[in-house]
Amino acid sequence: MNKITNYFGVLIALLFISTTSVGFAHDETPGALQQKPIALINARIYTISQGIIPSGTVVFDKGKITAVGQNVQIPADAEVINCLGKLVYPGFIAPASTIGLVEIEAVRATRDVSEVGQYNPNAKAEVAYNPESEIIPTVRSNGVLIANVIPDGGVIAGRSSLMQLDGWTREDIALKRVSGMSVRFPQMGVFSAPWMRKSADEQRRDNEKRLQEFYDYFHNAKMYSDAAKNGLTENSKDIRMEAMRAIFEENLPVLIEAGEEKQIRGAITFIQKFNLRGVIVGGNDSWKCIDELREANIPVIIQKVHSVPWRDEQGYDACFTLATKLATAKIKFAFSDGGSWQQRNLPFEAGTAIAFGLPENDAVRALTLSPAEILGVADRVGSIEVGKDATLFVSKGNALDGLTNSLEYAFIQGRVVSLSSKQTKLAKKYRTRYQQK
């Protein structure tokens, strides 16, 4: 009886997985390789690195930008697109996302974002990334063309992968197969909420224990790295420690999730102790650590501008003004909305920050060149410059304004990318109802 029950259980699970795999695959065909030069003329160009060109031309060929400016010679065989009254931006970058790893958060079979255990530095997001996710076209339609896909869960979740949001296979899509190490800094605070069963002293002891284990793991990883430089036998190699070597030997960014003030200060001390290329992810209380962050030259990836304050005593605009405070302090930062589908709101998060004091140039930079610099790909993406990838888009209006953002064209490495999605098709379908007689 048990064998029969197990058999039918496995059968049902396989049927569910197979049907959901088909059901959650988008039907947008990836763009073909660029066949001839393309020229975007008469456009307002946000170059990012060289300011705004009010009426200029961008030419790209074979996936690379070949000319930018007001007096540009257009190749005779180029496809010319008149962008009069329209704006051209570099593709926006989501620097911390689970897109492609999670389809429906409430359905376990569609989540492949974490591994079992607390320390999994060997896990790699690229391996689990689903290029057929229906979420991808939705996010892409608002100008987010690149996402740094990060694993989640545990203390060390694994290695992130920088993915272009169009393509056939993971190998073609990956802009940088290993772009960072995703880490969650241990809890440092003590809580007195009714649901907290442990006393303040017990919480402090637990915090100290977790912090010591955290330091011990990195200390052991550093010793392993030092030993590995002199050569290790195959029997003495450790798959997890091998994955950790890149943060010491190759300056791989360490994306440290830390939101509360004590966590951030602890993370800063930790980064300095191990001489890491650290990045704070979350950073809700980063405005309290301005001097330390600036002195240590540690960037911040802000998560969820559209959020309520962390504490009752904070003003309603605490999350809205955080970017302005970091910009004023000359701390490099980028925007992220966390999760997967939420990344579609990324430009509007920046738009809200503008409404609360952030200069537009800083807001657009935080969506483009700043995350590219943080992730070590600024030589390829993040700005409209000769020699960089032709990953950019054309919008009818301001791309950071939900009322005017309306993409007409998007290109990833020169490939024309579909801006259609399940949502746009459904919108068109149901609008037709009111047009029919």
Secondary structure as a PSIPRED ss2 file (coil, helix, strand):
# PSIPRED VFORMAT (PSIPRED V4.0)

   1 M C   1.000  0.000  0.000
   2 N H   0.000  1.000  0.000
   3 K H   0.000  1.000  0.000
   4 I H   0.000  1.000  0.000
   5 T H   0.000  1.000  0.000
   6 N H   0.000  1.000  0.000
   7 Y H   0.000  1.000  0.000
   8 F H   0.000  1.000  0.000
   9 G H   0.000  1.000  0.000
  10 V H   0.000  1.000  0.000
  11 L H   0.000  1.000  0.000
  12 I H   0.000  1.000  0.000
  13 A H   0.000  1.000  0.000
  14 L H   0.000  1.000  0.000
  15 L H   0.000  1.000  0.000
  16 F H   0.000  1.000  0.000
  17 I H   0.000  1.000  0.000
  18 S H   0.000  1.000  0.000
  19 T H   0.000  1.000  0.000
  20 T H   0.000  1.000  0.000
  21 S H   0.000  1.000  0.000
  22 V H   0.000  1.000  0.000
  23 G H   0.000  1.000  0.000
  24 F C   1.000  0.000  0.000
  25 A E   0.000  0.000  1.000
  26 H C   1.000  0.000  0.000
  27 D C   1.000  0.000  0.000
  28 E C   1.000  0.000  0.000
  29 T C   1.000  0.000  0.000
  30 P C   1.000  0.000  0.000
  31 G C   1.000  0.000  0.000
  32 A C   1.000  0.000  0.000
  33 L C   1.000  0.000  0.000
  34 Q C   1.000  0.000  0.000
  35 Q C   1.000  0.000  0.000
  36 K C   1.000  0.000  0.000
  37 P C   1.000  0.000  0.000
  38 I E   0.000  0.000  1.000
  39 A E   0.000  0.000  1.000
  40 L E   0.000  0.000  1.000
  41 I E   0.000  0.000  1.000
  42 N E   0.000  0.000  1.000
  43 A E   0.000  0.000  1.000
  44 R E   0.000  0.000  1.000
  45 I E   0.000  0.000  1.000
  46 Y E   0.000  0.000  1.000
  47 T C   1.000  0.000  0.000
  48 I C   1.000  0.000  0.000
  49 S C   1.000  0.000  0.000
  50 Q C   1.000  0.000  0.000
  51 G C   1.000  0.000  0.000
  52 I E   0.000  0.000  1.000
  53 I E   0.000  0.000  1.000
  54 P E   0.000  0.000  1.000
  55 S E   0.000  0.000  1.000
  56 G E   0.000  0.000  1.000
  57 T E   0.000  0.000  1.000
  58 V E   0.000  0.000  1.000
  59 V E   0.000  0.000  1.000
  60 F E   0.000  0.000  1.000
  61 D E   0.000  0.000  1.000
  62 K C   1.000  0.000  0.000
  63 G C   1.000  0.000  0.000
  64 K E   0.000  0.000  1.000
  65 I E   0.000  0.000  1.000
  66 T E   0.000  0.000  1.000
  67 A E   0.000  0.000  1.000
  68 V E   0.000  0.000  1.000
  69 G E   0.000  0.000  1.000
  70 Q C   1.000  0.000  0.000
  71 N C   1.000  0.000  0.000
  72 V C   1.000  0.000  0.000
  73 Q C   1.000  0.000  0.000
  74 I C   1.000  0.000  0.000
  75 P C   1.000  0.000  0.000
  76 A C   1.000  0.000  0.000
  77 D C   1.000  0.000  0.000
  78 A C   1.000  0.000  0.000
  79 E E   0.000  0.000  1.000
  80 V E   0.000  0.000  1.000
  81 I E   0.000  0.000  1.000
  82 N E   0.000  0.000  1.000
  83 C C   1.000  0.000  0.000
  84 L C   1.000  0.000  0.000
  85 G C   1.000  0.000  0.000
  86 K C   1.000  0.000  0.000
  87 L E   0.000  0.000  1.000
  88 V E   0.000  0.000  1.000
  89 Y E   0.000  0.000  1.000
  90 P E   0.000  0.000  1.000
  91 G C   1.000  0.000  0.000
  92 F E   0.000  0.000  1.000
  93 I E   0.000  0.000  1.000
  94 A E   0.000  0.000  1.000
  95 P E   0.000  0.000  1.000
  96 A E   0.000  0.000  1.000
  97 S E   0.000  0.000  1.000
  98 T C   1.000  0.000  0.000
  99 I E   0.000  0.000  1.000
 100 G C   1.000  0.000  0.000
 101 L C   1.000  0.000  0.000
 102 V E   0.000  0.000  1.000
 103 E C   1.000  0.000  0.000
 104 I C   1.000  0.000  0.000
 105 E C   1.000  0.000  0.000
 106 A C   1.000  0.000  0.000
 107 V C   1.000  0.000  0.000
 108 R H   0.000  1.000  0.000
 109 A H   0.000  1.000  0.000
 110 T H   0.000  1.000  0.000
 111 R E   0.000  0.000  1.000
 112 D C   1.000  0.000  0.000
 113 V C   1.000  0.000  0.000
 114 S C   1.000  0.000  0.000
 115 E C   1.000  0.000  0.000
 116 V C   1.000  0.000  0.000
 117 G C   1.000  0.000  0.000
 118 Q C   1.000  0.000  0.000
 119 Y E   0.000  0.000  1.000
 120 N C   1.000  0.000  0.000
 121 P C   1.000  0.000  0.000
 122 N C   1.000  0.000  0.000
 123 A C   1.000  0.000  0.000
 124 K E   0.000  0.000  1.000
 125 A H   0.000  1.000  0.000
 126 E H   0.000  1.000  0.000
 127 V H   0.000  1.000  0.000
 128 A H   0.000  1.000  0.000
 129 Y C   1.000  0.000  0.000
 130 N C   1.000  0.000  0.000
 131 P C   1.000  0.000  0.000
 132 E C   1.000  0.000  0.000
 133 S E   0.000  0.000  1.000
 134 E C   1.000  0.000  0.000
 135 I H   0.000  1.000  0.000
 136 I H   0.000  1.000  0.000
 137 P H   0.000  1.000  0.000
 138 T H   0.000  1.000  0.000
 139 V H   0.000  1.000  0.000
 140 R H   0.000  1.000  0.000
 141 S C   1.000  0.000  0.000
 142 N C   1.000  0.000  0.000
 143 G C   1.000  0.000  0.000
 144 V E   0.000  0.000  1.000
 145 L E   0.000  0.000  1.000
 146 I E   0.000  0.000  1.000
 147 A E   0.000  0.000  1.000
 148 N E   0.000  0.000  1.000
 149 V E   0.000  0.000  1.000
 150 I C   1.000  0.000  0.000
 151 P C   1.000  0.000  0.000
 152 D C   1.000  0.000  0.000
 153 G C   1.000  0.000  0.000
 154 G C   1.000  0.000  0.000
 155 V C   1.000  0.000  0.000
 156 I E   0.000  0.000  1.000
 157 A E   0.000  0.000  1.000
 158 G E   0.000  0.000  1.000
 159 R E   0.000  0.000  1.000
 160 S E   0.000  0.000  1.000
 161 S E   0.000  0.000  1.000
 162 L E   0.000  0.000  1.000
 163 M E   0.000  0.000  1.000
 164 Q E   0.000  0.000  1.000
 165 L C   1.000  0.000  0.000
 166 D C   1.000  0.000  0.000
 167 G C   1.000  0.000  0.000
 168 W C   1.000  0.000  0.000
 169 T C   1.000  0.000  0.000
 170 R H   0.000  1.000  0.000
 171 E H   0.000  1.000  0.000
 172 D H   0.000  1.000  0.000
 173 I H   0.000  1.000  0.000
 174 A E   0.000  0.000  1.000
 175 L E   0.000  0.000  1.000
 176 K E   0.000  0.000  1.000
 177 R E   0.000  0.000  1.000
 178 V E   0.000  0.000  1.000
 179 S E   0.000  0.000  1.000
 180 G E   0.000  0.000  1.000
 181 M E   0.000  0.000  1.000
 182 S E   0.000  0.000  1.000
 183 V E   0.000  0.000  1.000
 184 R E   0.000  0.000  1.000
 185 F C   1.000  0.000  0.000
 186 P C   1.000  0.000  0.000
 187 Q C   1.000  0.000  0.000
 188 M C   1.000  0.000  0.000
 189 G C   1.000  0.000  0.000
 190 V C   1.000  0.000  0.000
 191 F C   1.000  0.000  0.000
 192 S C   1.000  0.000  0.000
 193 A C   1.000  0.000  0.000
 194 P C   1.000  0.000  0.000
 195 W C   1.000  0.000  0.000
 196 M C   1.000  0.000  0.000
 197 R C   1.000  0.000  0.000
 198 K C   1.000  0.000  0.000
 199 S C   1.000  0.000  0.000
 200 A H   0.000  1.000  0.000
 201 D H   0.000  1.000  0.000
 202 E H   0.000  1.000  0.000
 203 Q H   0.000  1.000  0.000
 204 R H   0.000  1.000  0.000
 205 R H   0.000  1.000  0.000
 206 D H   0.000  1.000  0.000
 207 N H   0.000  1.000  0.000
 208 E H   0.000  1.000  0.000
 209 K H   0.000  1.000  0.000
 210 R H   0.000  1.000  0.000
 211 L H   0.000  1.000  0.000
 212 Q H   0.000  1.000  0.000
 213 E H   0.000  1.000  0.000
 214 F H   0.000  1.000  0.000
 215 Y H   0.000  1.000  0.000
 216 D H   0.000  1.000  0.000
 217 Y H   0.000  1.000  0.000
 218 F H   0.000  1.000  0.000
 219 H H   0.000  1.000  0.000
 220 N H   0.000  1.000  0.000
 221 A H   0.000  1.000  0.000
 222 K H   0.000  1.000  0.000
 223 M H   0.000  1.000  0.000
 224 Y H   0.000  1.000  0.000
 225 S H   0.000  1.000  0.000
 226 D H   0.000  1.000  0.000
 227 A H   0.000  1.000  0.000
 228 A H   0.000  1.000  0.000
 229 K C   1.000  0.000  0.000
 230 N C   1.000  0.000  0.000
 231 G C   1.000  0.000  0.000
 232 L C   1.000  0.000  0.000
 233 T C   1.000  0.000  0.000
 234 E H   0.000  1.000  0.000
 235 N H   0.000  1.000  0.000
 236 S H   0.000  1.000  0.000
 237 K C   1.000  0.000  0.000
 238 D C   1.000  0.000  0.000
 239 I H   0.000  1.000  0.000
 240 R H   0.000  1.000  0.000
 241 M H   0.000  1.000  0.000
 242 E H   0.000  1.000  0.000
 243 A H   0.000  1.000  0.000
 244 M H   0.000  1.000  0.000
 245 R H   0.000  1.000  0.000
 246 A H   0.000  1.000  0.000
 247 I H   0.000  1.000  0.000
 248 F H   0.000  1.000  0.000
 249 E H   0.000  1.000  0.000
 250 E C   1.000  0.000  0.000
 251 N C   1.000  0.000  0.000
 252 L C   1.000  0.000  0.000
 253 P C   1.000  0.000  0.000
 254 V E   0.000  0.000  1.000
 255 L E   0.000  0.000  1.000
 256 I E   0.000  0.000  1.000
 257 E E   0.000  0.000  1.000
 258 A E   0.000  0.000  1.000
 259 G C   1.000  0.000  0.000
 260 E C   1.000  0.000  0.000
 261 E H   0.000  1.000  0.000
 262 K H   0.000  1.000  0.000
 263 Q H   0.000  1.000  0.000
 264 I H   0.000  1.000  0.000
 265 R H   0.000  1.000  0.000
 266 G H   0.000  1.000  0.000
 267 A H   0.000  1.000  0.000
 268 I H   0.000  1.000  0.000
 269 T H   0.000  1.000  0.000
 270 F H   0.000  1.000  0.000
 271 I H   0.000  1.000  0.000
 272 Q H   0.000  1.000  0.000
 273 K H   0.000  1.000  0.000
 274 F H   0.000  1.000  0.000
 275 N C   1.000  0.000  0.000
 276 L C   1.000  0.000  0.000
 277 R C   1.000  0.000  0.000
 278 G E   0.000  0.000  1.000
 279 V E   0.000  0.000  1.000
 280 I E   0.000  0.000  1.000
 281 V E   0.000  0.000  1.000
 282 G E   0.000  0.000  1.000
 283 G C   1.000  0.000  0.000
 284 N C   1.000  0.000  0.000
 285 D C   1.000  0.000  0.000
 286 S H   0.000  1.000  0.000
 287 W H   0.000  1.000  0.000
 288 K H   0.000  1.000  0.000
 289 C H   0.000  1.000  0.000
 290 I H   0.000  1.000  0.000
 291 D H   0.000  1.000  0.000
 292 E H   0.000  1.000  0.000
 293 L H   0.000  1.000  0.000
 294 R H   0.000  1.000  0.000
 295 E H   0.000  1.000  0.000
 296 A H   0.000  1.000  0.000
 297 N C   1.000  0.000  0.000
 298 I C   1.000  0.000  0.000
 299 P C   1.000  0.000  0.000
 300 V E   0.000  0.000  1.000
 301 I E   0.000  0.000  1.000
 302 I E   0.000  0.000  1.000
 303 Q E   0.000  0.000  1.000
 304 K C   1.000  0.000  0.000
 305 V C   1.000  0.000  0.000
 306 H C   1.000  0.000  0.000
 307 S C   1.000  0.000  0.000
 308 V C   1.000  0.000  0.000
 309 P C   1.000  0.000  0.000
 310 W C   1.000  0.000  0.000
 311 R C   1.000  0.000  0.000
 312 D C   1.000  0.000  0.000
 313 E C   1.000  0.000  0.000
 314 Q C   1.000  0.000  0.000
 315 G C   1.000  0.000  0.000
 316 Y C   1.000  0.000  0.000
 317 D C   1.000  0.000  0.000
 318 A H   0.000  1.000  0.000
 319 C H   0.000  1.000  0.000
 320 F H   0.000  1.000  0.000
 321 T H   0.000  1.000  0.000
 322 L H   0.000  1.000  0.000
 323 A H   0.000  1.000  0.000
 324 T H   0.000  1.000  0.000
 325 K H   0.000  1.000  0.000
 326 L H   0.000  1.000  0.000
 327 A H   0.000  1.000  0.000
 328 T H   0.000  1.000  0.000
 329 A C   1.000  0.000  0.000
 330 K C   1.000  0.000  0.000
 331 I C   1.000  0.000  0.000
 332 K C   1.000  0.000  0.000
 333 F E   0.000  0.000  1.000
 334 A E   0.000  0.000  1.000
 335 F E   0.000  0.000  1.000
 336 S E   0.000  0.000  1.000
 337 D C   1.000  0.000  0.000
 338 G C   1.000  0.000  0.000
 339 G C   1.000  0.000  0.000
 340 S C   1.000  0.000  0.000
 341 W H   0.000  1.000  0.000
 342 Q H   0.000  1.000  0.000
 343 Q H   0.000  1.000  0.000
 344 R H   0.000  1.000  0.000
 345 N H   0.000  1.000  0.000
 346 L H   0.000  1.000  0.000
 347 P H   0.000  1.000  0.000
 348 F H   0.000  1.000  0.000
 349 E H   0.000  1.000  0.000
 350 A H   0.000  1.000  0.000
 351 G H   0.000  1.000  0.000
 352 T H   0.000  1.000  0.000
 353 A H   0.000  1.000  0.000
 354 I H   0.000  1.000  0.000
 355 A H   0.000  1.000  0.000
 356 F C   1.000  0.000  0.000
 357 G C   1.000  0.000  0.000
 358 L C   1.000  0.000  0.000
 359 P C   1.000  0.000  0.000
 360 E H   0.000  1.000  0.000
 361 N H   0.000  1.000  0.000
 362 D H   0.000  1.000  0.000
 363 A H   0.000  1.000  0.000
 364 V H   0.000  1.000  0.000
 365 R H   0.000  1.000  0.000
 366 A H   0.000  1.000  0.000
 367 L H   0.000  1.000  0.000
 368 T C   1.000  0.000  0.000
 369 L H   0.000  1.000  0.000
 370 S H   0.000  1.000  0.000
 371 P H   0.000  1.000  0.000
 372 A H   0.000  1.000  0.000
 373 E H   0.000  1.000  0.000
 374 I H   0.000  1.000  0.000
 375 L C   1.000  0.000  0.000
 376 G C   1.000  0.000  0.000
 377 V C   1.000  0.000  0.000
 378 A C   1.000  0.000  0.000
 379 D C   1.000  0.000  0.000
 380 R C   1.000  0.000  0.000
 381 V C   1.000  0.000  0.000
 382 G C   1.000  0.000  0.000
 383 S C   1.000  0.000  0.000
 384 I C   1.000  0.000  0.000
 385 E C   1.000  0.000  0.000
 386 V C   1.000  0.000  0.000
 387 G C   1.000  0.000  0.000
 388 K C   1.000  0.000  0.000
 389 D E   0.000  0.000  1.000
 390 A C   1.000  0.000  0.000
 391 T C   1.000  0.000  0.000
 392 L E   0.000  0.000  1.000
 393 F E   0.000  0.000  1.000
 394 V E   0.000  0.000  1.000
 395 S E   0.000  0.000  1.000
 396 K C   1.000  0.000  0.000
 397 G C   1.000  0.000  0.000
 398 N C   1.000  0.000  0.000
 399 A C   1.000  0.000  0.000
 400 L C   1.000  0.000  0.000
 401 D C   1.000  0.000  0.000
 402 G C   1.000  0.000  0.000
 403 L C   1.000  0.000  0.000
 404 T C   1.000  0.000  0.000
 405 N C   1.000  0.000  0.000
 406 S C   1.000  0.000  0.000
 407 L E   0.000  0.000  1.000
 408 E E   0.000  0.000  1.000
 409 Y E   0.000  0.000  1.000
 410 A E   0.000  0.000  1.000
 411 F E   0.000  0.000  1.000
 412 I E   0.000  0.000  1.000
 413 Q C   1.000  0.000  0.000
 414 G C   1.000  0.000  0.000
 415 R E   0.000  0.000  1.000
 416 V E   0.000  0.000  1.000
 417 V C   1.000  0.000  0.000
 418 S C   1.000  0.000  0.000
 419 L C   1.000  0.000  0.000
 420 S C   1.000  0.000  0.000
 421 S C   1.000  0.000  0.000
 422 K H   0.000  1.000  0.000
 423 Q H   0.000  1.000  0.000
 424 T H   0.000  1.000  0.000
 425 K H   0.000  1.000  0.000
 426 L H   0.000  1.000  0.000
 427 A H   0.000  1.000  0.000
 428 K H   0.000  1.000  0.000
 429 K H   0.000  1.000  0.000
 430 Y H   0.000  1.000  0.000
 431 R H   0.000  1.000  0.000
 432 T H   0.000  1.000  0.000
 433 R H   0.000  1.000  0.000
 434 Y H   0.000  1.000  0.000
 435 Q H   0.000  1.000  0.000
 436 Q C   1.000  0.000  0.000
 437 K C   1.000  0.000  0.000
